[in-house]
Amino acid sequence: MSSISISDLSVSYGSGIQVIDHLDLEIAEGSFFTLLGPSGCGKTTLLRVIAGFVQPSAGRLCFGAIDMTRLPAHQRGIGMVFQDYALFPDKTVFDNVAYGLRARKTDPTTIQRKVGEYLERVGMQGFEDRYPPALSGGQRQRVALARALVIEPRVLLMDEPLSNLDSKLRLQIRTAIADLQRDIGITTVFVTHDQEEALALSDQIALMRQGRIAQLGSPQEIYQRPASTYVADFIGAANLLQGEILDGSTEAGGLTIRVAGQALQALAQALPPDGLGCLIARPENIQLLTADGPLGNSLPGQVRRKQYLGHKTTYNIELADQQQLAVDCFGPARREFAEGQTVRLQFDPQTSQVVPR
């Protein structure tokens, strides 16, 4: 196992296109760390720099105290799990998993023991003589995971390993990965564009945008305290309401913002310099009330659309200034509201967040 330290790292392609832009990052030893973001944000390039497949144009990369910046990939002690599994179709499951050990001249007795151990860890014991074409996608991904781990690498790197699986298999393999990582305690860097995977698996998430980190934190920090509208919109569902700051001097990091002609209390990490802010409120953190409900920290609105989804009902509400937002109501005893009905939306000042526009 090893920590990972990245200092002032840049990667440029072609005619000076900056893919990674002066990035600094610390990944703790034994942690599950996720690089999250849309296509083209630089997350896969950063993973490939850590792997040694891409050389940075500037900066430094270390595993613990060892400088890896210019070290070839095969000397870094990494295990890699690819999106397309990258198994040898003409080799058995046993031979695929044993490949890295044989390349390291490991003795046959140790190979037999370790391959058996890691196939059991991933739930693939009994499949030793099968060939990859005879396996399901989930089984192939388990074999790829065993192959990456059997060499006992310093760092495990995973490049969107679940994206080719259907939703049920994705959940099963996600659980298997989480259990294995905790059991082995290996430093893991996981690349995905799926925010649910990132929230479910990670100790820390780096949400990337245009080669930089838009926000770094635990899943709870990024979901509950987004640093920008970009972060809030990418991680989960979020209502983004435009407003004007009235008072930034309230206690415990709070302020007053005017939205749709009404004053609301909310939290803020920093005051917008121009006095214009965006109120971020998750659909599940807004309470939907009748029109004669409490006035405190609330806005009037009208139900425009209602969607019953079993475990919840989602309402689309229009405010007085035509801004629209979603509200989720949960539970079997939840109150139902009709389309066209006038309602009040009560905002929790501890979960509503104001960021610059």
C-alpha positions in Angstrom: 0.0 0.0 0.0 1.1 3.6 -0.6 -0.2 7.1 -0.4 -0.1 9.2 -3.6 1.1 12.7 -3.8 0.7 14.9 -6.9 2.3 18.3 -7.1 1.8 21.1 -9.7 1.0 18.4 -12.3 0.2 19.4 -15.9 -0.5 17.4 -19.1 -0.6 19.0 -22.5 -1.6 17.3 -25.8 -1.1 18.4 -29.4 -1.0 22.1 -30.0 -0.7 23.1 -26.3 -4.1 21.8 -25.2 -4.0 21.7 -21.4 -5.7 18.5 -20.2 -4.5 18.7 -16.6 -3.8 22.2 -15.3 -1.3 22.6 -12.4 -3.1 20.1 -10.2 -2.2 19.3 -6.6 -3.6 16.3 -4.9 -3.0 14.0 -1.8 -4.5 10.5 -1.7 -4.2 8.8 1.7 -2.8 5.4 2.1 -5.4 2.7 2.1 -8.2 5.0 1.0 -10.8 4.6 -1.7 -10.4 7.7 -3.8 -12.7 8.6 -6.8 -12.0 10.9 -9.7 -15.4 12.0 -10.8 -16.5 14.2 -13.7 -18.0 14.4 -17.2 -16.2 13.2 -20.4 -13.2 15.4 -21.2 -12.7 16.8 -17.7 -9.2 15.1 -17.4 -10.1 12.3 -14.9 -8.9 9.4 -17.1 -5.8 11.3 -18.2 -4.9 11.8 -14.5 -5.4 8.1 -13.9 -3.1 7.2 -16.8 -0.5 9.6 -15.4 -0.6 7.7 -12.1 -0.4 4.4 -14.0 2.6 5.6 -16.0 0.9 5.4 -19.4 1.0 9.2 -19.9 4.0 11.4 -19.0 3.2 14.8 -17.5 4.5 17.9 -19.1 5.2 19.3 -15.7 4.9 18.5 -12.0 5.7 15.5 -9.7 4.1 12.2 -8.8 5.1 10.2 -5.7 3.9 6.9 -4.2 4.8 7.5 -0.5 8.3 9.0 -0.6 9.2 7.4 -3.9 9.2 9.7 -7.0 7.3 7.9 -9.8 7.2 10.8 -12.3 9.5 9.3 -14.9 9.4 5.6 -13.8 8.0 3.2 -16.4 4.5 1.7 -15.8 5.8 -1.8 -15.2 8.1 -0.6 -12.4 5.4 1.2 -10.4 3.7 -1.8 -8.7 0.2 -0.9 -9.8 -2.8 -3.1 -10.5 -5.1 -1.9 -13.2 -8.8 -2.8 -13.9 -10.0 -1.6 -17.3 -13.4 -0.7 -18.6 -13.4 -3.5 -21.2 -11.8 -6.1 -18.8 -8.8 -6.6 -21.1 -8.7 -10.4 -20.5 -6.9 -12.8 -22.8 -9.7 -14.6 -24.6 -7.5 -17.6 -25.4 -6.4 -18.1 -21.8 -8.3 -19.8 -19.0 -9.5 -17.8 -15.9 -6.6 -19.4 -14.0 -4.0 -18.3 -16.6 -5.5 -14.8 -16.9 -5.2 -14.3 -13.1 -1.7 -16.0 -13.0 -0.3 -13.9 -15.8 1.2 -11.1 -13.7 2.7 -13.6 -11.2 4.3 -15.6 -14.0 5.7 -12.4 -15.5 7.4 -11.8 -12.1 8.9 -15.3 -12.1 6.8 -16.4 -9.1 7.2 -20.1 -8.2 4.4 -22.4 -9.3 3.4 -23.4 -5.8 2.9 -19.8 -4.8 1.0 -19.1 -8.1 -1.4 -22.0 -7.4 -2.0 -20.7 -3.9 -2.4 -17.1 -4.6 -4.6 -17.5 -7.7 -6.9 -19.8 -5.7 -7.0 -17.3 -2.9 -7.9 -14.3 -5.0 -10.5 -16.2 -7.2 -12.2 -17.1 -3.9 -12.1 -13.5 -2.7 -13.9 -12.4 -5.8 -16.4 -15.3 -5.8 -15.0 -17.0 -8.9 -13.7 -20.3 -7.4 -14.7 -23.2 -9.5 -14.2 -21.2 -12.8 -10.5 -21.8 -13.1 -10.8 -23.8 -16.4 -13.4 -21.5 -18.1 -12.4 -19.1 -20.9 -13.5 -15.4 -20.9 -16.0 -15.7 -23.8 -17.9 -18.3 -21.7 -18.3 -15.8 -18.8 -20.9 -13.1 -18.1 -19.8 -9.5 -18.0 -19.9 -9.5 -14.2 -17.8 -12.6 -14.0 -15.2 -11.2 -16.4 -15.0 -8.1 -14.3 -14.4 -10.2 -11.2 -11.6 -12.1 -13.0 -10.1 -8.8 -14.0 -10.2 -7.6 -10.4 -8.6 -10.8 -9.2 -5.8 -10.4 -11.8 -5.1 -6.9 -10.7 -5.0 -7.8 -7.0 -3.1 -11.1 -7.1 0.2 -9.3 -7.6 -0.4 -7.4 -4.4 0.2 -3.9 -5.9 1.0 -0.7 -4.1 -2.0 1.0 -5.7 -5.1 -0.3 -7.5 -6.4 1.8 -10.4 -9.8 1.3 -11.9 -11.0 3.0 -15.1 -14.8 3.1 -15.2 -14.9 -0.7 -14.5 -18.7 -0.8 -14.1 -19.8 1.1 -17.1 -20.4 -2.0 -19.4 -22.6 -3.8 -16.9 -26.4 -3.6 -16.5 -27.8 -1.9 -13.4 -28.3 -5.0 -11.3 -24.8 -6.4 -12.1 -23.3 -2.9 -11.5 -24.7 -2.9 -8.0 -23.4 -6.4 -7.3 -19.9 -5.7 -8.5 -19.9 -2.3 -6.8 -20.6 -4.1 -3.5 -17.9 -6.7 -4.2 -15.3 -4.0 -5.0 -16.2 -2.1 -1.8 -15.9 -5.2 0.4 -12.6 -6.3 -1.2 -11.0 -2.8 -0.9 -11.9 -2.6 2.8 -10.7 -6.2 3.4 -7.4 -5.7 1.7 -6.9 -2.1 2.6 -5.3 -1.2 -0.7 -5.0 2.4 -1.9 -7.6 2.6 -4.7 -8.1 5.3 -7.4 -11.4 4.9 -9.2 -12.5 6.8 -12.2 -16.2 7.2 -13.0 -18.7 9.7 -14.4 -21.5 8.1 -12.3 -22.1 10.2 -9.2 -24.1 7.4 -7.4 -21.0 5.1 -7.7 -18.8 7.8 -6.4 -21.0 8.5 -3.4 -21.5 4.9 -2.6 -17.8 3.8 -2.8 -15.6 6.6 -1.9 -13.7 7.9 1.2 -12.8 11.0 -0.8 -14.1 12.4 -4.1 -12.3 14.8 -6.5 -14.9 16.3 -8.8 -13.0 17.5 -11.9 -13.8 20.2 -14.4 -11.5 21.2 -17.3 -8.4 19.7 -15.9 -8.8 21.1 -12.4 -10.5 19.9 -9.2 -13.8 21.8 -8.7 -14.2 20.3 -5.2 -12.4 17.8 -3.1 -14.0 16.2 0.0 -16.0 13.3 1.4 -19.2 12.2 -0.3 -21.2 13.9 2.5 -19.2 17.2 2.2 -19.6 17.4 -1.6 -23.3 16.4 -1.5 -24.3 18.5 1.5 -22.0 21.5 1.0 -21.3 22.0 -2.7 -18.8 24.7 -3.4 -20.5 25.9 -6.6 -23.5 25.4 -8.9 -21.4 23.1 -11.0 -20.8 20.8 -8.1 -24.4 20.9 -6.9 -25.8 20.2 -10.4 -23.4 17.3 -11.0 -23.8 15.5 -7.7 -27.4 14.5 -7.3 -30.5 16.5 -8.0 -30.4 20.2 -7.0 -32.6 23.2 -7.3 -30.6 26.3 -8.3 -32.5 29.5 -7.5 -31.3 33.0 -8.4 -31.4 35.6 -5.7 -29.9 38.8 -4.2 -28.0 38.9 -0.9 -29.7 41.1 1.7 -27.7 40.4 4.8 -24.4 38.4 5.2 -24.0 39.0 8.9 -26.1 36.2 10.4 -24.6 33.8 12.8 -22.9 30.4 12.1 -22.1 31.2 8.4 -25.6 32.1 7.5 -27.1 34.9 5.4 -30.3 36.3 4.1 -31.1 36.0 0.4 -34.1 37.3 -1.5 -35.6 34.8 -3.9 -38.9 35.4 -5.8 -39.5 38.5 -3.7 -39.1 36.7 -0.3 -36.3 36.6 2.2 -34.8 33.2 3.1 -32.1 32.2 5.6 -29.4 29.9 4.3 -25.7 28.9 4.8 -22.8 30.3 2.8 -19.1 29.3 2.7 -18.3 32.8 1.2 -20.2 35.9 0.3 -20.7 36.5 -3.4 -18.7 39.6 -4.2 -21.4 41.2 -6.4 -24.3 40.6 -4.0 -25.9 38.1 -6.4 -26.2 34.5 -5.2 -27.6 31.2 -6.1 -29.6 29.3 -3.5 -29.0 25.5 -3.7 -31.7 23.3 -2.2 -32.0 19.5 -2.6 -35.5 18.3 -3.5 -35.6 16.1 -0.4 -34.7 19.1 1.9 -37.7 21.2 1.0 -41.0 20.7 2.9 -44.2 21.0 0.9 -47.1 22.6 2.8 -50.5 23.9 2.1 -50.9 27.6 1.2 -51.9 28.5 4.7 -48.8 26.8 6.2 -46.1 28.5 8.3 -44.6 31.6 6.7 -41.1 31.2 8.3 -38.3 30.6 5.7 -40.8 29.7 3.0 -41.9 30.7 -0.5 -45.3 30.5 -2.1 -45.6 28.5 -5.3 -48.0 26.5 -7.5 -47.8 22.8 -8.4 -47.2 22.5 -12.2 -46.6 18.8 -12.4 -46.8 15.8 -10.2 -45.0 12.4 -10.6 -45.8 9.4 -8.4 -42.7 7.2 -8.3 -43.7 4.6 -5.6 -41.3 5.4 -2.8 -41.7 9.2 -3.4 -43.8 11.8 -5.2 -41.9 14.5 -7.1 -43.6 17.8 -7.6 -42.5 20.5 -10.0 -43.3 23.9 -8.4 -43.4 27.3 -10.1 -42.5 30.4 -8.0 -43.9 33.9 -8.3 -41.0 35.0 -10.6 -41.4 31.9 -12.8 -38.4 30.1 -11.5 -39.2 26.4 -11.1 -37.9 23.7 -8.7 -38.5 20.1 -7.7 -39.7 18.8 -4.3 -39.5 15.2 -3.3 -42.0 13.9 -0.7 -41.4 10.4 0.8 -43.2 7.8 2.9 -46.5 5.9 2.6 -48.4 8.5 4.6 -47.1 11.5 2.7 -49.6 14.2 1.9 -50.6 14.5 -1.8 -51.0 17.8 -3.6 -52.9 18.4 -6.9 -51.6 20.0 -10.1 -52.6 23.6 -10.1 -52.7 23.8 -6.3 -51.1 26.8 -4.4 -48.6 25.6 -1.8 -45.8 26.9 0.4 -42.3 25.6 0.2 -40.4 25.6 3.5 -36.6 25.7 3.3 -34.3 24.3 6.0 -31.7 27.0 6.7 -29.2 24.3 7.7 -29.3 22.4 4.4 -29.9 25.3 2.0 -26.6 26.7 0.6 -25.8 30.0 -1.1 -22.9 30.2 -3.6 -21.9 32.8 -6.2 -23.8 32.7 -9.5 
